[in-house]
Amino acid sequence: MEQLSAKELRDGIAAGRISSLEATRAVFERIRRFEPTIGAYLSTCQDMALERAADVDGRIASGKTVGPLAGVPVAVKDNMCTTFGATTCASKILANFHAPYNATAVERLLAADAVIVGKANMDEFAMGSSTENSGLKQTVNPWDTTRVPGGSSGGSAAAVAARLCFAALGSDTGGSIRQPASFCGVVGLKPTYGRVSRYGLVAYGSSLDQIGPLARTVEDAALMMNIIAGHDPADSTSVDEATAPVCDYLQKLDEPIKPFRIGVVPQFAAGADEQVQKALSEAMEIYKKLGAEITEVEMRHLDYAIAAYYVIATAEASSNLARYDGVHYGHRTANPNDYVEVYSKSRAEAFGQEVKRRIMLGTYALSSGYYDAYYLKALKVRNLIRSDFSAAFEKCDCIMMPVAPTTAFKIGEKVNDPLQMYLSDIYTIAANLAGVPGISIPCGSDDRDLPIGLQIMTPTFAEDKLLRIARMYEKETDWHKKEPRLAND
């Protein structure tokens, strides 16, 4: 049963051929066997999940209507508020925080009759590219347990890859869905900024964060997007449907785009590992056989994306994380001498090193005398990058490039070199700065059998086109069918 895609399972449950309760029990049996090694979850909610699964089965048996996720077991990244379990953001400062409401994306999963099995591990407050910055546990890559699963949505990606759920939600601030999807050999979609509600998502970089699905197939990603996409009046950054209507992504998925043009940025992708470049070239050949025209596009400001991103993201993080002060939320130091120690010691004790680093960088960039030199200049560069994308999309239907320069690296390999860690996101960050949608799909593996991802980007609110282009490739290849060989499986 665990070999089925989310849509196949959904269809089987809805038709009465498969029991949601049996599927959920099978997932928890896999969690029992493999979670101690993988470490994908910070918490699970077995009793609630089994109760919801039994309810779905009962309604189907009595002929009642069920939602479009009809009893499918899914996971949620632990930076999305839920009324069940803790919402920790993988941080000691929120280790015992219980949210009083559900994030809109979580509410939509529940309304669609999804069975949420647990909260997935992540880099603390979504700050990282390897999930090594989790303040609560280590997650490993199911393909090689000596390697990282990527980040910050590493727990969600590892859970999908290891078949510890059928799909998951992650969040993407600078590549945090697409990069772990690439490392773990699954599909990861970052929607257009404003396409999916951020209400209830614990903020890292408010102008960059976006919730999106991680799944086994492009079809499953389309199914998840049908559930979570759309306007939310509770989120002021959510785009209304009159401006950007949401279509049925599943219904349009198998409509090929012919002819279409693929844009590539040769000088930018040249820094990737040789095996990554080879997999990308082979993917391009398949698209050529499907009728695509490859055209070079100029994006002169992509080289500045990393610098601009780490000024903007850390500045926003500095502001967003000011609330965690030992008074309003979370951990409070014991026996402080005065109110200054309440703030300083609470934050010093509970924040991890990477979070502290980014708060300090952001505070510096926003400080008097440096705001214009750093933050304001970064915003100007961001506008130039947006203009680069707009100009490029006048010449092509999509842009393709690697997801990451390398495949999954060893645990501990980059943890003491922040600059090298930041460069893991060199190909993904630009999409967040420009607000365009991007997807990672499996397109090969290296000589160690580690997955390689292909990144596709389209204009804003063109997720239907993005999914259709990705689906064209997926139908011609078997990379998405490959599974990691887990010990004792």
Protein Blocks (a to p, Z undefined) as FASTA:
>chain_A
ZZpcfklmmmmmmnopacfklmmmmmmmmmmmmmmmnomafbdcfklmmmmmmmmmmmmm
nopacdfknopacdddfkbccfehcdekopaklmmgccfbdcfklmmmmmnopacfbdcd
ddehhiajeopmpckbccddfklmkbcebjfklmmmmmmmnopafbdcdddfkopmmmmm
mmnopacddddehjaccehiacfblmlgccddddfbfklmmmmmmmmgccdfklmkbccf
klmccddfklmmmmccddddddddfklmmmpcfklmmmmmmmmmmmmmnopacdddddfk
lmmmmmmmmmmmmmmmmmmmmmmnolmgojddehifblklmmmmmmmmmpcfklmmmmmm
mmmmmpghjlmmmmmmmmmmmmmmmmmmmmmmmmpmbdcddfbfbdcddehklmmmmklm
mmmmmmmmmmmmnopacddddfbdcfkopacdddddddehilmmmmmmmmmmmmmpcklm
pccddehZZ
